[in-house]
């Protein structure tokens, strides 16, 4: 389905801190910044449909902020926009990386800023749409640079991950970083270990330093947060629709590439389960049940992340708790608000 983990920051680390957003910059500086809309929420909450509606009505470009939808080979299993959607409004950063190359927060931030500048030059409004919180934080709060990690040390950390397992390598991290990472989050644990070994400092320590700062844009946000029961139903419906659209064959082709199972694309929701089915380790029904359950658990973590990280100042954030699709009245209200936001200079 969508991203199975928040992506590792590679050379750079996001520094989420809602307090920084609470301290509003000088309005005179904000007035010179172009507007951009952030549309966030958990998997299957209706983000893509709403982003497309906004793009059509506000002359926008939809820019992907989902860490799994960047991979070329994962169109169906990540529910990327359809050809019909792409024909209705410009989209960017969907299917732009091969699954063999791990995307990073630093890469995405640079690519997103470039696409935002392109949209602005074309007279369009950037609408960043996705469920990867660290991507949004990279824009609104900035990144801190970490020295490059020698390839040999990176390889050693991956080898130890394979030997010890995520929990075993997690036990070797510094206490500050270990407290921030789930013991099962193998990608980020390996990253944290390589940073610790290469620099002598934990990732948590690096993240306390000043970095790039917020992107020079004026942000307003929509956070979709539908009821849990409705979200579970939406996840199940979408899973079965993806299977009907060919998700199993897509995952079969991905598996045939022989990629490292630790790569982010190999851990996208539904991929491990369908690979297990194709290998004869579980039935398709069991794989479906597990994929739907795992995705539902992930959406809880997404919701928790968004509750604790401000996307934009509170007076520029619309929190939508209704089911998807939202009502016509609610949709019109959002369109009216964001049309006014795009036209004003604070």
Secondary structure, 3 states (H helix, E strand, C coil): CCCCCCCCCCCEEECCCHHHHHCCCCHHHHHCCEEEEEEEECCCCCHHHHHHHHHHHHCEEEEECCCCCCECCCCCCCCCCCHHHHHHCCEECCCCECCCCCCCHHHHHHHHHHHHHHHHHCCCEEEEEECCHHHHHHHHCCEEECCCCCHHHHHHHHHHHHHHHHHHHHCCCCHHHHCCCCCCCHHHHHHHHHHHHHHCCCHHHHCCCCCCCCCCEEEEEEEECCCHHHHHHHHHHHHHHHHHHCHHHHHHHHHCCCCCCCCHHHHCCCHHHHHHHHCCCCCHHHHHHHHHHHHHHHHHHHHHHHHHCCCCCHHHEEEECCCCCCCHHHHHHHHHHHHHHHHCCC
